[in-house]
Amino acid sequence: MAELGGSKIIMKCPQCSAEQQAAADARKAEEVARERMGQVVRLFHRAGIPPRFSDRSFDGYVATQQGQKIALSVCRAYSEKWADKRKVGASLVLTGAPGTGKTHLACAIASTVMEDHLSSALFITVSSMLRSIKETYRKGSERSEQEAIDAFGKPDLLILDEVGVQVGSDHEKLLMFEVLNERYQSMLPTILISNLSVDELEEFLGHRVMDRYRECGSVLAFDWQSHRGQR
């Protein structure tokens, strides 16, 4: 503190000011990090990823064969370039026998999309999706069929599991196609997981639908033996 013409002037210590600013910046950074973590937690809570696959990562995927390495590379690149993939509605189709790592890689993509990009993701089986839509048919339902279908157009990324084995009627198949078509038209990324072969899945979905997925993404055939029981 100094006096000038009888008036007292308080002079701040430059070092003290710098320390106060640094402390304020640190508090702000902690607040931003805390808010971001809260967003990530909320995204994971709503994502519907099965507990068995909630911790799946790319680093944890065992890739010893060439096909596995290609699948890992494609899926990792998809998540790393998510901003571009999201913009153009790029999708993926993962087909092959159970236990070959399809769900592992799909959930690793979802985790990266949520954690690194704060984008929303939803993992759901086709049977669960159809059940949620058909629940609107009961008397007193607060949602219409269209509102239930529209709900699947909200997540930035939709992962649809068990495609091709559970649709039992033409109406159910039509509902599934409506969801897929709305996401395609809206340029929203979708990952399809199926235990069918590529040819079987194309027969089920139809040539036109598969062409759409080839046009806007990749179709990966997981044609190696199951990982289960080998770890």
Phi and psi in degrees as a GROMACS rama.xvg file:
@    title "Ramachandran Plot"
@    xaxis  label "Phi"
@    yaxis  label "Psi"
@TYPE xy
-131.41  159.051  ALA-2
-109.449  136.974  GLU-3
-138.403  111.146  LEU-4
59.5885  37.2852  GLY-5
85.1411  -9.83953  GLY-6
-96.6241  143.235  SER-7
-90.7175  128.773  LYS-8
-115.477  123.823  ILE-9
-90.5332  120.224  ILE-10
-107.485  125.648  MET-11
-80.4329  143.476  LYS-12
-73.1052  122.671  CYS-13
-53.4022  -39.2075  PRO-14
-67.1792  -40.1458  GLN-15
-64.3846  -41.5167  CYS-16
-61.8795  -42.2858  SER-17
-64.6294  -39.5461  ALA-18
-67.8316  -39.3979  GLU-19
-65.2288  -39.9145  GLN-20
-67.0551  -40.5946  GLN-21
-63.0551  -40.7368  ALA-22
-65.3971  -40.6501  ALA-23
-65.0857  -41.3919  ALA-24
-64.0097  -39.2905  ASP-25
-65.1373  -42.4613  ALA-26
-62.7057  -41.5218  ARG-27
-64.3659  -42.519  LYS-28
-63.439  -40.4655  ALA-29
-63.7647  -39.9332  GLU-30
-64.7607  -43.538  GLU-31
-63.7885  -43.9917  VAL-32
-63.417  -39.3612  ALA-33
-65.7976  -43.1293  ARG-34
-65.2193  -40.1491  GLU-35
-64.5393  -43.2561  ARG-36
-62.116  -37.9553  MET-37
-62.4476  -39.5915  GLY-38
-63.186  -44.0028  GLN-39
-62.3628  -43.9218  VAL-40
-60.9443  -42.2956  VAL-41
-66.145  -38.7606  ARG-42
-63.5433  -44.6021  LEU-43
-64.9319  -37.4146  PHE-44
-63.3258  -34.5932  HIS-45
-92.2231  -4.59068  ARG-46
-77.1363  -22.1874  ALA-47
71.6493  18.1532  GLY-48
-68.8848  128.69  ILE-49
-57.9709  140.836  PRO-50
-50.7717  -36.4085  PRO-51
-61.1377  -27.0719  ARG-52
-112.586  9.08032  PHE-53
-68.1367  -22.2415  SER-54
-107.247  13.7406  ASP-55
-70.4884  137.529  ARG-56
-136.492  167.229  SER-57
-67.9535  -37.2919  PHE-58
-65.545  -25.8549  ASP-59
-87.8574  0.727107  GLY-60
-86.8373  123.395  TYR-61
-81.7138  115.503  VAL-62
-125.514  102.023  ALA-63
-110.58  -30.2961  THR-64
-92.2543  160.233  GLN-65
-60.8145  -42.4688  GLN-66
-61.2428  -39.7681  GLY-67
-65.7256  -39.923  GLN-68
-65.0256  -38.4817  LYS-69
-65.8371  -45.7966  ILE-70
-60.2888  -44.3517  ALA-71
-62.0912  -44.0218  LEU-72
-63.462  -43.5653  SER-73
-65.1914  -45.7351  VAL-74
-67.9755  -38.8591  CYS-75
-64.9303  -43.8933  ARG-76
-63.3269  -37.5338  ALA-77
-58.9759  -44.6855  TYR-78
-73.2689  -37.5074  SER-79
-68.7797  -30.3445  GLU-80
-102.96  31.1973  LYS-81
-56.5496  -40.9626  TRP-82
-56.0518  -43.1272  ALA-83
-71.8973  -40.717  ASP-84
-63.529  -41.442  LYS-85
-62.9781  -39.7926  ARG-86
-63.7685  -36.6887  LYS-87
-103.409  2.39262  VAL-88
69.5969  34.5622  GLY-89
-67.1079  138.727  ALA-90
-126.718  174.037  SER-91
-137.515  148.593  LEU-92
-124.179  122.282  VAL-93
-114.338  112.626  LEU-94
-122.702  152.244  THR-95
145.143  175.936  GLY-96
-65.2053  157.586  ALA-97
-59.8722  149.446  PRO-98
81.4473  10.7508  GLY-99
-97.554  3.12102  THR-100
99.8071  10.6768  GLY-101
-63.0341  -50.1738  LYS-102
-67.2876  -37.2469  THR-103
-54.9641  -52.109  HIS-104
-69.9743  -37.3969  LEU-105
-62.9401  -41.7763  ALA-106
-71.464  -31.7518  CYS-107
-64.7049  -39.0647  ALA-108
-62.6702  -48.0133  ILE-109
-58.6662  -43.5674  ALA-110
-61.7162  -43.1058  SER-111
-66.0306  -42.4346  THR-112
-60.4278  -41.6297  VAL-113
-75.4951  -45.7732  MET-114
-75.3219  -41.3334  GLU-115
-91.0221  -26.1974  ASP-116
-120.591  -2.8593  HIS-117
53.9815  34.3488  LEU-118
-95.32  151.767  SER-119
-84.9788  148.498  SER-120
-140.418  150.429  ALA-121
-137.347  124.88  LEU-122
-105.25  126.514  PHE-123
-155.598  146.468  ILE-124
-80.3056  157.154  THR-125
-61.3037  -40.0474  VAL-126
-62.4711  -40.7027  SER-127
-67.4641  -39.3617  SER-128
-62.524  -46.5863  MET-129
-64.2257  -38.4463  LEU-130
-62.4565  -41.1196  ARG-131
-66.6935  -32.8743  SER-132
-72.3678  -44.5723  ILE-133
-72.6012  -16.1467  LYS-134
-64.4932  -20.79  GLU-135
-72.4078  -11.6711  THR-136
-79.2414  -16.9997  TYR-137
-72.8729  150.745  ARG-138
-62.1209  133.256  LYS-139
87.7018  4.27323  GLY-140
-61.194  136.997  SER-141
-84.0916  -8.11273  GLU-142
-120.715  150.769  ARG-143
-90.1667  167.29  SER-144
-58.1824  -43.4472  GLU-145
-64.4515  -38.1105  GLN-146
-64.2018  -37.7365  GLU-147
-66.757  -40.554  ALA-148
-65.5066  -43.0596  ILE-149
-61.259  -28.8392  ASP-150
-60.8399  -29.2224  ALA-151
-82.4672  0.819493  PHE-152
-99.9161  5.28218  GLY-153
-89.665  -40.9732  LYS-154
-64.3046  143.468  PRO-155
-61.7326  -35.9902  ASP-156
-131.206  126.266  LEU-157
-110.557  125.855  LEU-158
-108.283  114.33  ILE-159
-107.543  112.423  LEU-160
-98.9771  158.07  ASP-161
61.8808  44.7792  GLU-162
-77.6278  127.848  VAL-163
101.31  -2.71247  GLY-164
-120.731  -9.26838  VAL-165
-121.683  -5.12482  GLN-166
-78.4135  116.912  VAL-167
-103.591  -6.64898  GLY-168
-143.844  161.774  SER-169
-61.9262  -34.6596  ASP-170
-65.1661  -43.6207  HIS-171
-63.2042  -42.0615  GLU-172
-62.3208  -39.6837  LYS-173
-64.1635  -39.9642  LEU-174
-62.4108  -44.5004  LEU-175
-61.6525  -44.9214  MET-176
-63.3426  -33.5865  PHE-177
-65.531  -41.9752  GLU-178
-61.5859  -47.2922  VAL-179
-63.1243  -41.2347  LEU-180
-67.2315  -40.6178  ASN-181
-64.4982  -38.315  GLU-182
-69.8562  -38.7268  ARG-183
-62.627  -47.4047  TYR-184
-63.4518  -33.3139  GLN-185
-87.6919  2.6282  SER-186
56.927  49.5969  MET-187
-108.81  127.246  LEU-188
-61.907  138.667  PRO-189
-137.383  139.199  THR-190
-113.999  122.78  ILE-191
-101.444  132.536  LEU-192
-118.058  128.269  ILE-193
-143.259  144.374  SER-194
-86.0727  -1.13568  ASN-195
-77.8669  160.557  LEU-196
-74.4704  170.009  SER-197
-58.9778  -44.7726  VAL-198
-64.9478  -42.7539  ASP-199
-65.1487  -39.4666  GLU-200
-67.3053  -38.8839  LEU-201
-64.9675  -36.7933  GLU-202
-65.6932  -37.5148  GLU-203
-71.9869  -49.3809  PHE-204
-78.7065  -30.4606  LEU-205
101.226  150.385  GLY-206
-61.136  -39.1779  HIS-207
-63.6121  -44.5418  ARG-208
-65.3342  -44.7182  VAL-209
-63.7653  -36.3456  MET-210
-61.0456  -37.4425  ASP-211
-61.3967  -42.1552  ARG-212
-71.7133  -33.3707  TYR-213
-67.8453  -36.0437  ARG-214
-65.4564  -41.1464  GLU-215
-108.076  12.5955  CYS-216
-176.284  -145.5  GLY-217
-129.597  147.314  SER-218
-112.06  116.141  VAL-219
-110.425  125.802  LEU-220
-96.8845  115.991  ALA-221
-91.2898  80.5516  PHE-222
-103.994  39.8301  ASP-223
-119.285  176.037  TRP-224
-70.9146  157.899  GLN-225
-61.2013  142.473  SER-226
-78.0305  -24.0284  HIS-227
-61.1534  135.072  ARG-228
82.9359  2.99199  GLY-229
-107.363  1.33545  GLN-230
